Amino acid sequence: MEDAWIVTEIEPYQKSKYKVYLNDEFTFLLYKSELNRMKIKEGDTLSKEMYSFILTEILNKRAVKRAMHLLKFMDRTECQLREKLRENFYPEESVEAAIAYVKSYHYVNDEEYALRYTDSRSRTKSRRQIEMELTRKGISPDKVDRAVQESEFDDRKVIREILLKKGRNIDLKEPKQRQKVIRHLLYKGFEWEDVRYEMEHLT
């Protein structure tokens, strides 16, 4: 960490928020009232002590509140929460502080998230699709593996239920419709052998 920074620009962002640039690099967002209270202006030198104060007493606390607000409306993975905080322009130090706080109270737990997600979808989606979805949400491979291993999967049963549902509206014996449904199931991550087996036994 440097000993001091030059406040090279204070740029209006939205309403009463301003982007603060230190040494020509965007560093954090502050409210106009905070800038006024700390008497921070363009061209000023920001000391190491003031920088630390802004982080610990303002931005870190604000990031924690933001994280709690985001989690109030929906479950999120650690990766998703990090992305949201970064989108809100919190510096990495504040992002890490917020993540550490919510993890310490188990408000974010990727392993439990993966287990809940897998259990609630294992009867409507393929194992492969759930694995891909969890990976996109930033869940680590070992946690994804553990979750799918602990859940009960019956891909053929899921395929059967999908075919029964689709069969109410379309003729699965008609070649074009049949191929369309097969492509849909393969796209959803089901194995060809399972799809073929259920198609043959249903039609």
N, C-alpha and C positions, 0 to 999 in steps of 0.2 A: 504493500500500500504506500502511495506517495505521501509526502508530508504536507502538501498543499496543492490546491487546484485553482485555476483561474475560471471564473464564471464568464464564459465567452458569449453565451446567449441565453436569454429567457424568452421563450416563444409561447404565445397564447395557444392553448390546445382546445379546450371546450369549457364554456361557462367560466368558472373561477379557477380552472386548472391551468398550470403552465408547465411546459417542458423546460427542464434546466439542463444546459450543456456545460460540461466542465472540460476544459482543454479541448474544445471543439468537438466533443463527443456527447451525444445524448446520454444522460445519467439517470435521471428520475423525474417524476412528476410531483409538483407541490401545489398546494392551494395558494391563491393570492394572499390570503390572510396569514399564512405561514411564512411566505416570503417577506411580508411586511413586518411580522413579529420578529423575525430573525435579521431583518434589515439586509437582505441579500439582494444585490443589484448586479447588473452586467458590469464586468470589469473588476469586480471584487475578487479578493483572494479568499478562498474557502479553506480554513485550516483543517488539519487531520481530526482535531477534537470536534469541530463543528460537523464535519462529514459523519463521524461516528455517532454523534448525537442525532442527526437527521435519520440515520439508518435505524438505530436502536429504539429511539423514543417516538419516531413518527412512522417511518415506512414499514418496519418490521411489524409493529402493532397493527398498522392498517392492513397489511397483507394477511395477518392472522384473521382479522375480522372479515376480510373479503373471502378468505377460504371457507370460513364457517358459514357465511352467507350462501356461497355456492353449494355447499354440501347440504344445506337445509332443504333445497329443492330437489336434489337427486343424488344418488350414489355416484361416486366418481373414483376412477383409479388414480394412483399417485401421478402417473404420467399425464392424465387428463387435467388434473388439478394444476400441475406445473404449467401446462400450456395455457390454461385460462389466466393464471396469475401473470405470466409473461405477456399475454395479450393486453393485460391491463397496465403494462409498462413498469412492473415492479422489478427492481434490480435483483440479480441472482442471490445476493445475500439475504434479501427479504423473502424471496421465494423459498429458500432453504429454511429460513426461520419458521415460516408458516407451515411448511411440510413437516418439519420436526415437531411442531406443536400438535398438529392434528393427528400425527402418527402416535405421539405419546399418549393420547387419549383414545386411540384406536378408532378415531373417526374415519380414518383411511386405512384400509387393510386389503392389499391386493389379493392375498390368498383367500380371504373370506369372500371378497367380491367375486373372484373366479368361481368359487364353489357355488355361491348363490346363483350366479349367471348361468352356469352349466346346468345346475339342477332344475332351474325354471324353464330351460329351453331344450332339454334333452329329449323331450317327447314330441317336439315339433321341428327340430332341425337336426342335420347330420352332425356327427362328431367332428368331421373335418371343418364344416362351416363354423361351428362354435370355436374351434381352435383358432381359425383365422380371425374371427371377430375379437377374441380376447387378445390376440397378438397385436391387432390394430389399436386396441385400447391401451397398449403399453405394458401388458402383463408379461412378466419374464417367462421364458420357455419352461423352466422347472415348475413354476406355479400353474401354468396351463396344463402341463402333463399330469400334475397331481390332481387337479380339479376333474379332468376328464376320466382319470383312472377311478376316482371315487364316486363318479356318477354312473347310473345305469343307462346304458345305451342299447337300443334295439332299432337300428336303422331300417330294418325290413318292416317293422311294425309302423314306423313313421311313414315310410314310402307307401305302405298299404293304405293308411288313413288319407294320405294326400291323393292317391289314385281314386279312392272311393268318393272323396269330395269332388274331385274334378269330373268323375264319371257321371255325376248328376247333371252336368251341363254340356258335356261333349261326348262324342262317340269315340271311345278309346280303341275301337277296332278299325277305325278309319286311319289309313297309313299316315297321312299328313298330321292329323291330330296326335296320333300315337308318337310320331317322331318329335313333335313339338314338346310333348310332355316329357319324353325321355331326355331331351336336351335341357329342359328346365331342371329336372332332378339331378342330372350330372353337374350342371352349373352350381347347384346348391351343395355340392360336395359329396353326394352319395356315390358309392362304388357301383360300377357297371354291373357286376355280378348280382348285387342286391336288387338293382333296378330291373334287370332282365328277369330275375326269378319272380318278382312280384307282378311284373307285367304279364308274364306267361300264366301265372296262377289266377290272376284276376280276370283276364280276358280269354 
